[in-house]
Amino acid sequence: MKKIIILCAAFLLTSCAALNVSFWDDNEAYRVIDIRMQAKRIDCDQNNSLTNLQLQSLQYNIQWLKTYSESKRTRDVTKMIIPIEATINDFVNRESYSPAYCKIKRNVIMEQSKVMAQAIMARY
């Protein structure tokens, strides 16, 4: 009977360690809302160099959140960052783009940041 209890306890402990669960974090919550606000403020009606400054600031905040989450070993947040990071990097690396392209990308970034914010803010 003792062996069964020890085996069950060992199994439960290893199972809990394997879960990819993260809890509320003020820094992640603050930064993801900041990212969402920056995404909303992307101005596609100005020249590309000014829009690129906004995008670089947004890119920095995304990189900050990624680095923080990796350091904290928050794997679920790190995985959520991958799509928006790819979208931003693609956008920043373009030499020129039309206002229509900018608006499409801005809408994609706004949706990605919204989904990410909802997931991060729903934790407790």
Beta strands, then each sheet from edge to edge (+ up, - down):
end
